Amino acid sequence: MAVAQPTLIQTLGLDDSHLVELEGNLLTAKTATAFCAMQAAALQDGIDLQLVSAYRSFDRQKYIWEDKYKRYTAEGLSPKDAIERILQYSTIPGTSRHHWGTDIDVTDNNAPKQKRVLVSEKFHNNGPFAPLRKWMEKNASKFGFYLVYTSDASRTGFSYEPWHYSYLPEAQHYQKQYDSRTAFAYFKSVGIYGSAHIDVDFWEEYYTLFFKGINVELTTSNL
Ligand SMILES: [Zn+2]
């Protein structure tokens, strides 16, 4: 069956008209359906799976980026160092998988309340989200969801994120048709704090190390 290819506008998170709302978050319809099925199954096993974040617009990512950039440079970091620090966990606007409506950050509402949820240590050992991680590792792929930023030491790019899952059946289309040069041209045209320090060489290296630095089960060569 032919699947409609997402437009670049959709890829860059400039258009959310194809998305549906679920518990205050936006997702593609198929991602939402698959998530609800996974949520129901998790609940059977005592995990109250909840969305922390799903779709994020270009403007929202721009806000996150600029907020961190302002903070880090105010702390005395050089523009290059500030950008490097942002890139531990946050993407350059226009390159986030959260722009697609196929990627989610999840938590477990049955765990004791936490001030900060998305902390990798909390998903291990006796951490509050260790049961969630174990359940997801065992079951998420049955529903089409795969961890993106794994703890695999050979993976490049963003730090390990045990909470970030991607709905592969739809994310693969966004991933395959992603056009790095067009995204770069758009990024430069918008005018974002720090963008003067990001040239095409930096962008291409970022694209290779970060955008492509994902779980091997999600890489296009395996699709
Ligand atoms: Zn995420």
Residues whose N, C-alpha, C, O or C-beta is under 5 A from the ligand:
A	BS01	ZN	I104 D105 H164
